[in-house]
Amino acid sequence: GAIIPIEALRVGSKIRVQTGKVIPVDGVVADGEATVNESSMTGEPLPVLKREGISVYAGTVIEEGSIVVTVRQLASNTKISKIVDLEGG
């Protein structure tokens, strides 16, 4: 993959998000599996398992694992990472 600024992302882009990283967009898992901490959004303290076909949300954090996310909606949240790892293909 290539590291690109988040402004370069488009809906339908695929990005890889790994352990310890904030998911920078709303999207759907295209590949991989990870536990995601959604407490920033839902208040739920326990991490949630995300796998192919399951939605993920901007501002949530991967606790363990690595997923490829298909972008559904770009986030305008300034707290979120400004660079992302674009998946080739």
C-alpha positions, 0 to 999 in steps of 0.5 A: 500500500501507499501512505496518502493524506486522508484528503486524497481518499474517495468513497470506495477507496480501500485502506488498511488499519492495524492494531493501535490505529484509529479508523479514520472513516466510516466504512465496511470491512473488506478483508481481515479481522480485528477487535475494535474499541467503539467506546468513543462512539457507543460508550460500550467498554468491550471491544467488538469483533469486526470481520468482512461485511461488518461496518466500522466507524470513524474515531474507533480504535483497533485493539488487535488485528488488521483490517482493510476497510472500504470507505463509505463516508469520509470523516470530517473529525479533526481528531482523526489521523490525517494519513492513511495506508491505501491498499493497492488494487 
